[in-house]
Structure formats: structure tokens, C-alpha cells
Amino acid sequence: MTEKRVKAAVLLIGDELLSGRTQDVNLQTIAKFMAPLGVQIAEARVVADVPDEIVAAVNELRGKYDYVFTTGGIGPTHDDKTADAIAAAFGVGIDVHPEARAILEAHYKGPGNLNEARLRMARVPIGGDLVPNPVSKAPGFQMENVFVMAGVPSIMRGMLEGVGPRLKGGAVVRSRAVRGKSVREGDIAKGLEALENATNGAVTFGSYPWFGPEGYGLHLVARSADPAALDKAGDDLNALIRACGAEPEEVTELDPPRN
Amino acid sequence: MTEKRVKAAVLLIGDELLSGRTQDVNLQTIAKFMAPLGVQIAEARVVADVPDEIVAAVNELRGKYDYVFTTGGIGPTHDDKTADAIAAAFGVGIDVHPEARAILEAHYKGPGNLNEARLRMARVPIGGDLVPNPVSKAPGFQMENVFVMAGVPSIMRGMLEGVGPRLKGGAVVRSRAVRGKSVREGDIAKGLEALENATNGAVTFGSYPWFGPEGYGLHLVARSADPAALDKAGDDLNALIRACGAEPEEVTELDPPRN
């Protein structure tokens, strides 16, 4: 029996990601965290701090996928619009969550420290469950299949630890990657397609050229939820690179940023 | 008279961006390139190498925005599905473009070098105009308001140079950023909101906390298409940080990746 595929979307929220000011790193972090749990990221979107845009994206994605993970827009400043937008997307009100208030009261001790702005971070759509924030305390939250996390990468990573155990994953898609130096895509294209066709959809193959000071070459990647099929695919990729006269090199690390 | 805002979407195409294998850097490159041309990136999406998903995203985004910039999926291997998907999105056929073939023939000299796989890179939807590729020759293309570029960042950057002159930009949104060390969001939130409200929409303000070995603090960013309003906004941000007892520091570089 084929195990169910569980698919999710990532929604990155913030003007700074679209203006070019900030390089997102959260999508990759979430994808790497989810893969071994059997949750595949099938789509991602980046929207500005515009309530209508957030609402529309959340409602489309939560209907289409098993899970939605959002990052950004839950801080204390006026440009943090995500919590209200999530409430609007679910058609519910929003209020200070007693447990979230208690967390912030314990963290921001002393008269006047837990001011109106900071108390905004305790506002949660009605019916939401908190997601703990081990880094800076102000929690994220979960509304049904939507998990709302902070945008600062270190805080987001901390929140993922609380999200993971709440997910029901499916088939785990694993990959094998093989590097071939001085191999060109045009030389392996036909062979690579033949490999994919022979697997009847059990394995997908990707080809990613690289260029650098040490020359050029390819990474060939096989992805599959079937361990035996993936083993064979990895061996086939090695053979494909050898057929080009190059010595294949198994790659266990993820790619560095491509240039 | 207020100058028109010209808005665009970025569509990043590739399984490797969603599996966590590859860290995208093209969105930020495109956003930084477009900003001074008066083209604002208003939304971005990441989709897998799945034709139906690419078609749906292209058709939604090209109707919603002035321009769409896609990256990825135009190489010689079977997992490169973008050109066919763009043809399907526009309801046209696809064929080898004579000029693209000539470019590839000049580049892949010698018998058998321009094989069937490499010739795939000359296939362009009917009616498409080529976008030159100064890096590795195989061109991108333009269909109406959609620009289709390579996914490898160095090649994509080269193609942007050919795309820029074809765009009709609008108002140029500029920003000023001020750094405040040991300033916390909760301390400036009220003041920051008051600044934004006082500009009647002429300026938007964002607040971005940072944490690092040297401590913590904020970047406060003002964005506006009105140079005079932006000047005042920058001065107001300096005053806001001074009011917290910190010495503001004007930031002219973009942020490094946040941790």
C-alpha cells in the first residue's frame, strides 16, 4: 500500500522580503525540518504586510493543502498584521489570550514594561492554540491546520520544535544526490529522462548545473518515498555520470547557495 | 500628480526550492534590480516542476500584475517544464525559435554537440521574443508581460540586463533605514505607528529586530515614492531612536541574512 502524501504550503509575510531588503531563509529551514516528518512543502508564497493579501492567501492555501506554515508579522509594531489577518481569514474575533498574557507578564516584569504594544503579541484569534517560543517568549499560534510563526529566523526555528509534534505526516520523501564534475546537462538529458520514465512515477529526477572557481558540473538528484527504488536510482545516477567519463561523487550535504 | 505604481510578481519554479535542497537567492536579486526602475515586487510564489501548477500561477499573476518574472525550468533536461507551461498558459503552440537555434548552433559547434536535448533550449512559445543570455547563451524569452529566465543565479542576473530596458516603470519607491542598538520594538511601537499615521499613506514604516553576538536592536525602515516625505521620515526615525536613549546609525547597505 502506498503511504499517503501529506502536503503543506509556506506563506512568508513581510514587505522586507519583497523590497529586496531581506533575504528569506525560512522557506528552506521549514522544508528541511518537515521532510523527515513526512510533510512535503508543495508551494510557497511571499506576500506584503497587506491584510487583504494575507487573508486571500491563507484561505486559498489552507483549503488546498494539509497544513499551512506562516512566518512574519506577529510582533508588537503596527506593521505586524498577521494575527488580525488570520482571525479575518477564519471569520473569528481576536483577543488577548490569557496564557499568552501570563507568559508575557512573566517575561516583561516591572511596572510599564508590558505596555500596550507588547500586549499586542498576546492577541490570538478566538479558538487558537499557542505555539511556544523558547527564544523570545511571545508565542505563535495554531488555528486548525494553519501554524503562525515569527519571521526572525532564530525565533521561527524555535517555534518549529513545538509545531512538529502536532503534525500527522505521511510518506517520507528521501533523496540521493550525485555530483559529476565537467558533466554537462545536454549530455545526460536523454539518459536522465529514460531513468525517470522507467520508474513509473516512483522516482523523480532533477538536474542542477553548477559553476564555480573549480570549474562546472552537475548535481543529479533522485527523490522517492520508496527506499528500494531510491537505492536503485542512486546507483543509476552514478552509472549515468560514469558513462560521461566522469567519476561520480555522492553528495550528502545540501547545496550551498548557487551562484 | 502621483506617479503610477507599477507592480510585478516573481514566480520561482523548481522542486529543489521546495524540498529544501536549494536556497533561493533570485527573489532578492530581482527585487533589488527592479526597485530603481520603478517596478515594485508585490508578490512572489514558489511552485514545483508541475505543469498545471506553473500554468495556474502564471495565468493568475499575469492578470493581476503589470509584469511577471519567472526563474527556472528552461534547461535541456526533462525536469525543465517551464517553456511548455508558458505556452499552455497563453494557449499557443511551442516550436524551435530560428534565432535561438542560430545562437545555440554557434555555441555548440561540432557534429552531434547540438543534440536533441540542447535543442530543447531553443523551443519558445509561438509569439515569444528572446531574452539574451550573456552568460551561457541559451536564451530566455518574453511573452507579453511575462519574462521567463533561467534559475541559475548568475545566468538569471545576466538575463535581467536584457529585461530591464523593456520595462515601463512607475514611481520609484526608495527607503531609509536607521539602526538602533539595544532598542526594543515594544519601546518604539507607539511612536512608529504615530509616524505612519501622520503621513496619510505617503510613507510606510517597518520595524525589524536583530539579534547577534554584539547584542540586539532594531532596524527601522521608511519607504516612500515621495523624496521629501522620505527625508522627513528618516529624520523622524533618528529622533525616535534618540528618544530611547540610543544613538541612531543610518544604514545604507541592505541587511545581511537575519539569524
Interface residues (C-beta under 8 A of the other chain):
Chain A: G14 D15 E16 L17 L18 S19 G20 R21 T22 Q23 D24 V25 L27 Q28 T29 I30 A31 K32 A35 Q40 I41 A42 E43 A44 R45 V46 V47 A48 D49 E53 G75 P76 T77 H78 D79 Y108 N113 N115 E116 A117 R118 R120 V152 P153 S154 V173 S175 A177 E185 G186 I188 A189 K190 L192 E193 E196 T204 F205 G206 S207 Y208 P209 F211 V221 R223 L254 D255 P257 R258 N259
Chain B: G14 D15 E16 L17 L18 S19 G20 R21 T22 Q23 D24 V25 L27 Q28 T29 I30 A31 K32 A35 Q40 I41 A42 E43 A44 R45 V46 V47 A48 D49 E53 G75 P76 T77 H78 D79 Y108 N113 N115 E116 A117 R118 R120 V152 P153 S154 V173 S175 A177 E185 G186 I188 A189 K190 L192 E193 E196 T204 F205 G206 S207 Y208 P209 F211 V221 R223 L254 D255 P257 R258 N259
